[in-house]
Amino acid sequence: MFQNEVTRLLKLKELKKTGYELPDTFGAKIFKKLIEKHQGKVLVIDFWAQWCGPCRAGIEGSVDKRKKLADNPDLDFLFITDERGTPDIKFFEDYNQTNFLKNSYRVTADEYLSLRELFKFNGIPRYILVDESGKIRDDNFASHNLDYELRRVFPEKFKDVEL
């Protein structure tokens, strides 16, 4: 049993180096559709909700950094919530404007559930790192350490970028 866990962890470490393709599932189709217009860029995906204090603190605390990186041709930020987690459409629209959420998506509750199943998470905020080809590089990304992590995972793209 211990050896199986070690093998699993080594495979996981290797997948983070090369990334992995999403399976052919309903959730993967939803996710691919959300990210398709951002192909060619590294993406930091943020799953959040209106009622989630830590989600909102992270979003509000990173406004200046996202504004500074807004014109970077290699990086984009996407925000995904759902109609149940963010039921007030006026709040959603105002919050996007106030907090510089230029790529923000509000999906159905069923679509959001499929995305949670795809990435195997229950709690939010949850961050996913996607490479420029659409491969998942980290499905539990440490966005609080964005500068370090982007340089670690993509040294050729971000070594000289002021993050």
Order of alpha helices (4+ residues) and beta strands (2+ residues): alpha-alpha-beta-alpha-alpha-beta-alpha-beta-alpha-beta-beta-alpha-alpha
